[in-house]
Amino acid sequence: MEQYLTFGTIVLNVSAKVLAASRQEALQKINEFINELNANISNVSVETIDGEVHNLEAHNFHIKWEDVAE
Protein backbone atom coordinates (compact mmCIF):
# COMPACT_ATOMS: atom_id res chain seq x y z
CA MET A 1 0.00 0.00 0.00
CA GLU A 2 1.06 3.58 -0.60
CA GLN A 3 1.09 6.32 2.01
CA TYR A 4 -0.91 9.48 1.28
CA LEU A 5 -0.86 12.86 3.01
CA THR A 6 -4.42 13.97 3.70
CA PHE A 7 -5.59 17.49 4.62
CA GLY A 8 -8.62 18.70 6.57
CA THR A 9 -9.90 21.19 9.11
CA ILE A 10 -10.67 20.75 12.81
CA VAL A 11 -12.62 23.47 14.63
CA LEU A 12 -12.05 23.50 18.39
CA ASN A 13 -14.13 25.54 20.82
CA VAL A 14 -11.90 26.16 23.83
CA SER A 15 -12.08 27.94 27.18
CA ALA A 16 -9.64 29.28 29.76
CA LYS A 17 -10.08 30.67 33.26
CA VAL A 18 -8.75 34.21 33.76
CA LEU A 19 -8.72 36.34 36.91
CA ALA A 20 -9.94 39.85 36.08
CA ALA A 21 -11.93 42.76 37.51
CA SER A 22 -14.39 42.83 34.60
CA ARG A 23 -15.49 40.92 31.51
CA GLN A 24 -13.70 43.43 29.28
CA GLU A 25 -10.48 43.00 31.26
CA ALA A 26 -10.83 39.20 31.05
CA LEU A 27 -11.00 39.33 27.23
CA GLN A 28 -8.08 41.74 27.11
CA LYS A 29 -5.97 39.49 29.36
CA ILE A 30 -6.68 36.25 27.47
CA ASN A 31 -5.91 37.99 24.17
CA GLU A 32 -2.56 39.01 25.62
CA PHE A 33 -1.85 35.60 27.21
CA ILE A 34 -2.69 33.41 24.20
CA ASN A 35 -2.75 34.78 20.67
CA GLU A 36 -1.49 34.01 17.17
CA LEU A 37 1.78 35.87 17.76
CA ASN A 38 2.84 34.03 20.93
CA ALA A 39 1.25 30.59 20.56
CA ASN A 40 2.45 27.58 18.61
CA ILE A 41 0.04 24.83 17.69
CA SER A 42 2.08 22.31 15.73
CA ASN A 43 0.67 18.93 16.76
CA VAL A 44 -2.77 17.79 17.89
CA SER A 45 -3.53 14.36 19.36
CA VAL A 46 -6.99 12.93 18.71
CA GLU A 47 -8.25 9.85 20.53
CA THR A 48 -11.05 7.92 18.82
CA ILE A 49 -13.78 6.11 20.76
CA ASP A 50 -11.91 2.81 20.38
CA GLY A 51 -8.92 4.32 22.23
CA GLU A 52 -6.63 4.72 19.22
CA VAL A 53 -4.58 7.94 19.29
CA HIS A 54 -3.88 9.78 16.04
CA ASN A 55 -1.23 12.53 15.95
CA LEU A 56 -2.01 15.31 13.49
CA GLU A 57 0.27 18.08 12.26
CA ALA A 58 -1.22 21.58 12.42
CA HIS A 59 -0.21 23.75 9.47
CA ASN A 60 -2.18 26.95 10.16
CA PHE A 61 -4.26 28.15 13.08
CA HIS A 62 -6.39 31.09 14.08
CA ILE A 63 -7.14 32.14 17.67
CA LYS A 64 -10.16 34.29 18.41
CA TRP A 65 -11.44 34.88 21.94
CA GLU A 66 -15.09 35.85 21.66
CA ASP A 67 -17.06 35.75 24.89
CA VAL A 68 -16.83 35.85 28.69
CA ALA A 69 -18.95 34.12 31.33
CA GLU A 70 -18.72 34.17 35.11
Rosetta constraint file for C-alpha pairs under 8 A:
AtomPair CA 16 CA 30 HARMONIC 7.92 0.50
AtomPair CA 18 CA 26 HARMONIC 6.04 0.50
AtomPair CA 18 CA 29 HARMONIC 7.41 0.50
AtomPair CA 18 CA 30 HARMONIC 6.93 0.50
AtomPair CA 19 CA 26 HARMONIC 6.85 0.50
AtomPair CA 20 CA 25 HARMONIC 5.78 0.50
AtomPair CA 20 CA 26 HARMONIC 5.15 0.50
AtomPair CA 20 CA 29 HARMONIC 7.81 0.50
AtomPair CA 21 CA 25 HARMONIC 6.42 0.50
AtomPair CA 21 CA 26 HARMONIC 7.45 0.50
AtomPair CA 22 CA 26 HARMONIC 6.21 0.50
AtomPair CA 23 CA 27 HARMONIC 6.40 0.50
AtomPair CA 23 CA 68 HARMONIC 5.96 0.50
AtomPair CA 23 CA 69 HARMONIC 7.64 0.50
AtomPair CA 24 CA 28 HARMONIC 6.26 0.50
AtomPair CA 25 CA 29 HARMONIC 6.02 0.50
AtomPair CA 26 CA 30 HARMONIC 6.22 0.50
AtomPair CA 26 CA 68 HARMONIC 7.27 0.50
AtomPair CA 27 CA 31 HARMONIC 6.09 0.50
AtomPair CA 27 CA 65 HARMONIC 6.93 0.50
AtomPair CA 27 CA 66 HARMONIC 7.74 0.50
AtomPair CA 27 CA 67 HARMONIC 7.42 0.50
AtomPair CA 27 CA 68 HARMONIC 6.94 0.50
AtomPair CA 28 CA 32 HARMONIC 6.33 0.50
AtomPair CA 29 CA 33 HARMONIC 6.06 0.50
AtomPair CA 30 CA 34 HARMONIC 5.89 0.50
AtomPair CA 30 CA 35 HARMONIC 7.99 0.50
AtomPair CA 30 CA 65 HARMONIC 7.43 0.50
AtomPair CA 31 CA 35 HARMONIC 5.70 0.50
AtomPair CA 31 CA 65 HARMONIC 6.72 0.50
AtomPair CA 34 CA 38 HARMONIC 6.46 0.50
AtomPair CA 34 CA 39 HARMONIC 6.06 0.50
AtomPair CA 34 CA 63 HARMONIC 8.00 0.50
AtomPair CA 35 CA 39 HARMONIC 5.80 0.50
AtomPair CA 35 CA 63 HARMONIC 5.93 0.50
AtomPair CA 35 CA 64 HARMONIC 7.77 0.50
AtomPair CA 36 CA 40 HARMONIC 7.67 0.50
AtomPair CA 36 CA 61 HARMONIC 7.66 0.50
AtomPair CA 36 CA 62 HARMONIC 6.48 0.50
AtomPair CA 36 CA 63 HARMONIC 5.97 0.50
AtomPair CA 41 CA 58 HARMONIC 6.32 0.50
AtomPair CA 41 CA 61 HARMONIC 7.13 0.50
AtomPair CA 42 CA 57 HARMONIC 5.76 0.50
AtomPair CA 42 CA 58 HARMONIC 4.72 0.50
AtomPair CA 42 CA 59 HARMONIC 6.81 0.50
AtomPair CA 43 CA 55 HARMONIC 6.73 0.50
AtomPair CA 43 CA 56 HARMONIC 5.56 0.50
AtomPair CA 43 CA 57 HARMONIC 4.60 0.50
AtomPair CA 43 CA 58 HARMONIC 5.42 0.50
AtomPair CA 44 CA 55 HARMONIC 5.82 0.50
AtomPair CA 44 CA 56 HARMONIC 5.11 0.50
AtomPair CA 44 CA 57 HARMONIC 6.41 0.50
AtomPair CA 44 CA 58 HARMONIC 6.83 0.50
AtomPair CA 45 CA 53 HARMONIC 6.51 0.50
AtomPair CA 45 CA 54 HARMONIC 5.67 0.50
AtomPair CA 45 CA 55 HARMONIC 4.50 0.50
AtomPair CA 45 CA 56 HARMONIC 6.13 0.50
AtomPair CA 46 CA 53 HARMONIC 5.57 0.50
AtomPair CA 46 CA 54 HARMONIC 5.16 0.50
AtomPair CA 46 CA 55 HARMONIC 6.39 0.50
AtomPair CA 46 CA 56 HARMONIC 7.59 0.50
AtomPair CA 47 CA 51 HARMONIC 5.82 0.50
AtomPair CA 47 CA 52 HARMONIC 5.53 0.50
AtomPair CA 47 CA 53 HARMONIC 4.32 0.50
AtomPair CA 47 CA 54 HARMONIC 6.27 0.50
AtomPair CA 48 CA 52 HARMONIC 5.47 0.50
AtomPair CA 48 CA 53 HARMONIC 6.49 0.50
AtomPair CA 48 CA 54 HARMONIC 7.91 0.50
